[in-house]
């Protein structure tokens, strides 16, 4: 068990024996999430009915984590306070409600605060703390595995290839693998070569042969593929510094600072529909981003979203 999780485990055990923390909502969410795994054998019928079981399991896993995080706010552990203070500050700065309030969507922001925001020498996240506490909380093994897949995920820049049998085919820049996906947000892409900035979750088990795009896609209107490849080439240099990342994983998951990708999304906002948001510009060229002047003046610089 990692350092912060071990401290939280001790405090949680003490809290569960008192009235300091109420896990009733967590237990209810856990029961509902566990029940979903009994539906795996009826996956085909559910998909045919327009219901994606795999997406539902991931959403329940995220709901479980969110409920647990709410409970952990009542535990007096300084390391946890650092998490919640950072989240509160980012929430105040970026108002992650989606357009027209902000280009940061709840699906994007909630994944960041659970899986990407790290604290301490062990680079722990709220999700890793929950995973480490899973035995104490009596969490089903399959749900823990779903949480681990979410924790290992990150944002990525993908090239839209085509559609096949109602699914979307994406290929991450610098990678060769074609990923077959569903997009619950509803966006289906427009042309080959279109670039998406999104978080793609892998198949939750061997019963599935496709991935899930868990966030509302951001489409990168400009520059093209070559422009983004050039950005990656000059930003990923094999070592971490204020202006470079050691590898693609580090850049896409943590950025060059905790709010690196938040700031890019806000400053690069171009337009939006219900199922997609459009961005333009590069993170390291200020003049390429239309709203790079003042990130906190939302009302003054964020235009209304275009109706779908």
Secondary structure, 3 states (H helix, E strand, C coil): CCHHHHHHHHHHHHHHCCCCCCCHHHHHHHHHHHHHHHHHHHHHHHHHCCCCHHHHHHHHHHHHHHHHHHHHCCCCCHHHHHHHHHHHHHHHHHCCCCCCCCCCCHHHHHHHHHHHCCECCCCECHHHHHHHCHHHHCCCHHHHHHHHHHHHCCEEEEEEEEEECCEEEEEECCCCCEEEEEECCCCCCCCCCCEEEEEEECCCCCCCCCEEECCCEEEEEECCHHHHHHHHHHHECCCCCCCCECCHHHHHHHCCCCCHHHHHHHHCEEEEECCEEEEECECCEHHHCCCCCCCCCHHHHCCCCCCC
